[in-house]
Amino acid sequence: MNAALEMQGVVKLYGRLRALDGLDLCVPHGSIFGLVGSNGAGKTTAMAVALGLLRSGGGQINLLGDGPFRTEKHAGRVALLPQDSRFPPHARVEELLRFYGRVQGLPAETLETAINELLGWVHLEDRRRSAVRTLSHGMNRRLAIAQAFLGSPELVLLDEPLNGLDPKEAARVREMIRRRRGRQAIVISSHNLTDIEALCDHVAFIEKGKLVRQDTLEKIIRRAHRITYVLRGGNVPMARLSAELPEVTWERLPESLTATFTERYTTEELNAAVLRALLEASVGILEIQRGSDLESEYLRMASDQPPKS
């Protein structure tokens, strides 16, 4: 796989605590990559180690095909939005962005254009001359997001990027991130799995500093081979369905029926057989949903993990 970030067997120790315990990750170029795990799973540590802010205790890291982070190789090509970023309170918004633009190596002739574009993106045009101390928490967060994308680095790591944003601004930022798919590799760590599912095309589950699962979002939520029928009333003809569709696994709940099926059936064939059987049994069909959801799959994964020692 053509990767923007590869981590193989990466270890990070804090005394006897293994924050990263042989972590493997592979972030494809141009992807929006979700990093999912419980508190203390190692998500923030992985980001810091990947960009050289923390020294690893073993393993291999490859950034943009040029090995571990080195200033002469990676300056201006990678960026990080920390979870709890802070700016100098007396600095002004556009002054800060000019400073970070120079750090990223942006030429003077394009820097102002980039700043104007990003201030428009995060809806801070009218606060460009405001001091940081006058900004709300949400405005500070939007300024931090603008800083992370300044100069369009090839790899951007975002730790809880939408925390503190109101729904309108969060939707605006989500849309702008989507537009960068294919242009940059963007890694998002978040506890909000709805945001991860809405934004990401690849997902990794991390627990106790180890990779538990990594795949495309489509495969993780089994969109191609799982259908749920939301039902009302009637008796579901389970015997008929099992006889007509022998390679389907059924999950029956009081108000739903879920089918997990093999490649023997297309979605159209499965729907035709199931809907015919349900309608002939006078079962009301309120909704048809493809796939699972990321929260359900994460909880399923977490329930399979051994307890902490």
N, C-alpha and C positions, 0 to 999 in steps of 0.2 A: 504494500500500500504506500502511495506517495504521501508522506506525513509531514505536517508542520511541526509536530512535537511527538517525540517518542521517548518513553521512559521504560527501562527494562531492569527489573529487580532492584529498584531504588529503595534505599534504606535511610531512615533518619531517626537517630536516637536522641532522647533527652534522658540521660542517665540510663536507668533500666527500662524506661518507657520507649517502645517502638512506635513512634508516630507514623512512620512508613515502614512497612514490613515486606519488602520485596515487591513494590508496586510496579505494575505494568500498565502502560497506557499508550494508545496510538491515535493521535488527532489528525484526521485527513486535512490536506490543504483545502481551503474554501468551505469547510464545514462549519456549522454552528453546533457545538459539542457540549452536552450537558453533563455536569459532574454531580452525582447524587449520593448522599450518605448521611448518616446521623451525625449529631454533634460529636466532635472528636474522632471522626472517621479518617481524617487526614486530608481533606479537600484543600483547606487553606495552606497547610504545610506543603502539599504537592505543588501548588502554584508558586510558593516562595522558593522552593528548591529548584523548580524548573527554570526560573529566571535568575538563579544565582544569589538570591537574597539570603538563603540559608545554605550551608554546606551539607551535602549529602554524606552518609556514612557508607556508601557502597552503591553499586549499580551503574547503569549507563543512561545518559541523557543526550538527546540529539535534537537541537533546535534548528529548524529550517534547513536541515541537511548539513549543518556546519558544526556539529558537536555541541558540547555544553556551552553555557553562556560565556562569551568573551566580548568585552566592550568593542574591540576592533572589528569583530565579525557581526555583532548583533545590535549595535547602537542604532536607534531609529527604526529597527525592524520589529521590535517586540514592545508590548506595553502591558501594564498591570493596573487594575482598579482594585485596591484593597477594600476589605469589608468595612473598615473603620478609618477611612482616609480623613485627614485634617489638613487645612490650608492655613497659612499665616493670617491672623484675623485682620491685620491692617492692609494687606495687599488688596489690590483692585482686580476685578475679574479679568479684564483684557490684559493687564500687566502679567498676571499669572500665566495666561495662555501664551503670551509672547515668550515668557521665560521657558515654559515647557516646550514650545515650538523650537526654540534655539537648542535646547537640550536634545531634541529629536533630530536636529540637523536640518530643519526646514530652511530653504533659502529665503532671504528677506522679501524677495519679490512675490513669493507665493504665500508667505506666512499670514498676511492680513486677510487674504481671500479665504484661507483655511479657517481662521478665527471667526470671520463673519458667517461662514457656512455652519460651523459647529454651534455658534451662539443661536442661530436660527433653529437648528436641529433640536437643541435642548430648551428652546423658548426662554432665552435669557438676553435677548437683544437690548431690552430696555434697562438691563442691570449691568451693562458692560463696564461702566465707570464706578460701580458701587463697590464699597469695601466688603470683604468677605464677612466681617462681623455683622453686617446688616442683612445678610441672607438668611432665609429660613433653612431648616434642615433639608427639606426637599430641594431647594435651590442649590445648596451646597452639594447635594448628591448629583444633581444634573451637571453642575460644573465639573465634578470629578469624572463623570461619564464623558464629557466633552474632552477633557484632558487625555483620557485613555485612547480616544480615537484620533487625536491630533496627529496629522502626518500620515494617516492611513497605514499604520504598521501592519506587517504581514500576519502577525499573531497577537491577539488581544486576549488577556485573561481577566475576567470580570467576576469578582467575588461578591455575591448578593447585590447585583447592580440595581435592582428595582426597590430595595428597601427604602422606605420613607417617601416614596413618590405617591401622589394622589392618583386615583384611577385614570384620569384623563392624561396626565403626564406619563404614567406607566405605559399606557396604550401607545402613546406617541413614540416613546423610546423603543418599545417592542417592534413597531413597524419600521423604524430606522435600522434596527439591528437586522431584521429580515432582509432588507434591501442590500445588505452587505454580504449576503450569502454568495459564495463563489468568488468574491473579491478578497476576503480576508478569512483566516481561521479564527473563530471566536469561541473561547471556552467560557462557559457560564456555570458557576457554582451557586446553587440556590436550594433552600428548603421548600420553596413554592413549586411543587411539581406541576401545577397547572401552567406556570410560566415556562418551565422546561419543555413540557409537551407542546406548547404553542409555538416555541421558537426553534427547537433543536431538531436536527436530522440524525444525530448520533448521540448515544447516551452511555455512560459508564456508571455502574453501581460500585461504590467503595465502602468497605467496612473494615475497621481495625487496621487501617493502613494497607489493605490488600485489595486488588481488583477482584470483584465477585463476578461481574458480567459486563461485557461491552459489546454493543451491536448497534445496528441502525434502529431508530425509533420504530420504524414499521415492523421490524422483526420482534422487538422487545414487547410491544403491545399486541403482537400477533394479529395485525389488522387484516392480513390476507387469509387467515385460517380460523377466524373466530367471529361468530355472530351472536348477538343477544337480542331476543324478542321480548319486548315488554308487553305483558298480557293483562287482560281483565276478563274474569268470568269463564265459565265452561270447564270441561275436563280435558286436559292435554292428553292426546292419544299416544302415550309413550310407547306402548307395544308396537303400534303401527310404525312410528318413526324409527324405532330400533330395527324393525324388520326391513323397512325400505332403505334405510341408510346405515348399513352395518359397520362402516368405518368412521362413524361419528361418535364422539364422546359427549354425553349430555350432562348438563348441570341444571337441575330443576329447583327453583326457589318459588316462594308463594306468588310472586308477581312477575316472574321472568323465566325464560328458558334460554340457556346458552348452549350453542353447538360449537365444538372444536373439531375441525375436520381436516382430512388429509388432502393431498393433491389429486386424489381420485375424483373429487368433485370440484366443479367451479362454483363460485359464489352464486351465479345465476341458477345453476342446477339445484343447489341446496335450497335456495329461497323458494324455488318453484315447488319442490316436494314438501317443505315445511309449511309454507303458506296454504297449500292445498289441504294438507291434513288438518291444520288448525281451523281453517274456515269451515271445512265440512263437519268439524266437531263443535261449531258455534263458539269458538274461543275468540274473544275480542283481542285485536292486535293494535296496541297503542303506538308502538315505536319499534324501529329496527336499528340496531347499533352495530357497526363493524368494529372488531377488535376489542381489546380490553382498554384500560387506561393506565397511565404510568404509576399513579398512586397504588392501584391494586397490585401491579406487578412488583413494585418496590416492597410493599408489605408482604407479598408472597415470598419474595427473596429473603426478607429480613426474618420471617418466621422459620426459614430453613437453616438459619445460621446458628451455630452452637452458642450457648450462653458464654458471657465473658467470665474469664477465670479470676 
